[in-house]
Amino acid sequence: MEVRDWASDRFDAQTVRSIAERLMDRPQARRLLAVAAIFDGATRTEAAKIGGVTAQTVRDWVMRFNAYGLEGLIDS
């Protein structure tokens, strides 16, 4: 699973991690850290361990990130 090209143009793993470190919303930070792992080439299973969720949930997060950017990972 990859982060789509347009997202890669705007973000990289380090940028996403930096944003996650500054967030007060810990669940959103956890989602961003899992997405950052995908940027680094981690598998969904590896990213799921970071996020404390299933690989399917990581897939959903990446799809939301690809579609909506950072806003896609905010709880509504």
Secondary structure per residue as TSV (DSSP state, phi and psi in degrees):
chain	resnum	aa	ss	phi	psi
A	1	M	-	360.0	134.1
A	2	E	-	-121.9	156.9
A	3	V	-	-82.5	130.8
A	4	R	-	-58.0	157.5
A	5	D	H	-54.8	-46.4
A	6	W	H	-63.5	-34.8
A	7	A	H	-68.1	-37.0
A	8	S	H	-65.8	-29.3
A	9	D	H	-69.6	-29.0
A	10	R	H	-97.6	-26.9
A	11	F	-	-133.7	157.7
A	12	D	-	-138.7	175.3
A	13	A	H	-57.5	-45.1
A	14	Q	H	-64.9	-40.4
A	15	T	H	-62.4	-45.2
A	16	V	H	-63.9	-41.4
A	17	R	H	-63.6	-40.3
A	18	S	H	-62.2	-41.5
A	19	I	H	-63.9	-44.4
A	20	A	H	-60.2	-38.7
A	21	E	H	-65.3	-28.0
A	22	R	H	-89.7	-8.7
A	23	L	-	-77.4	141.5
A	24	M	S	-88.1	-20.4
A	25	D	-	-82.4	95.9
A	26	R	H	-62.1	-40.3
A	27	P	H	-60.8	-39.8
A	28	Q	H	-66.4	-40.6
A	29	A	H	-60.3	-42.2
A	30	R	H	-61.6	-41.6
A	31	R	H	-63.1	-42.9
A	32	L	H	-64.2	-39.0
A	33	L	H	-64.9	-37.3
A	34	A	H	-66.0	-41.9
A	35	V	H	-65.0	-39.0
A	36	A	H	-60.2	-38.2
A	37	A	H	-63.3	-38.2
A	38	I	H	-63.3	-42.2
A	39	F	H	-54.6	-37.7
A	40	D	T	-79.4	-2.2
A	41	G	T	97.2	9.9
A	42	A	-	-67.0	155.4
A	43	T	-	-78.3	166.1
A	44	R	H	-61.7	-36.0
A	45	T	H	-63.6	-43.1
A	46	E	H	-65.2	-44.1
A	47	A	H	-65.1	-33.7
A	48	A	H	-63.7	-36.8
A	49	K	H	-63.7	-40.4
A	50	I	H	-64.3	-42.4
A	51	G	H	-83.2	-11.0
A	52	G	T	69.5	33.9
A	53	V	S	-137.8	-174.0
A	54	T	-	-86.1	163.6
A	55	A	H	-61.9	-34.9
A	56	Q	H	-63.4	-39.1
A	57	T	H	-64.8	-41.3
A	58	V	H	-60.9	-42.7
A	59	R	H	-56.1	-45.5
A	60	D	H	-61.3	-41.7
A	61	W	H	-63.4	-43.8
A	62	V	H	-64.1	-41.1
A	63	M	H	-61.2	-42.5
A	64	R	H	-66.3	-40.7
A	65	F	H	-63.3	-43.8
A	66	N	H	-61.2	-38.6
A	67	A	H	-79.9	-38.4
A	68	Y	H	-126.0	-0.7
A	69	G	G	70.5	-151.9
A	70	L	G	-57.3	-36.0
A	71	E	G	-62.2	-25.4
A	72	G	G	-68.6	-12.9
A	73	L	G	-108.3	10.5
A	74	I	S	-89.4	133.8
A	75	D	-	-65.7	137.2
A	76	S	-	-104.3	360.0
